[in-house]
């Protein structure tokens, strides 16, 4: 449908699309493939460090000081950076792994399980951010925040450790 905007004929576009859909063994796959990016893992780890830093500031600059405006600002920043990280991870990392592990059904299923687990954690994180992204806290919110913050922190710590020590080692050029 969008070929009319490219200025190329239908045959030129088809040839170019075929070139992008070939895998390293010369065969073709359905849809496009994601190429290996040698800098991806370092970028994902950099995201982790940034997210950890923001998460810690939520506590130290927001909750401990009872500065709920600052807490809400940090939560908003955390949520948007977290979601950007997830998009990068889902598109560049998981899709590449699933493609490169297409012949290894067992490992591919493990990767899918990791992805599902991350989606569950992501939903909990987003709900946490939405619940506490208010500049005015009720007594109930003040009471519950510490418990919820600790739960989210434990889940994220466990997840980052698993990703960096186990899952990211699977990301190799094919």
Secondary structure, 3 states (H helix, E strand, C coil): CHHHHCCCCHHHHHHHHHHHCECCCCCECCCCCCCCCCCHHHHHHHHHHHHHHHHHHHHHHHHCCCCHHHHHHHHHHHHHHHHHHHHHHHHHHHHHHHHHCCCCHHHHHHHHHHHHHHHHHHHHHHHHHHHHCCCCCCHHHHHHHHHHHHHHHHHHHHHHHHHHHCHHHHCCCC
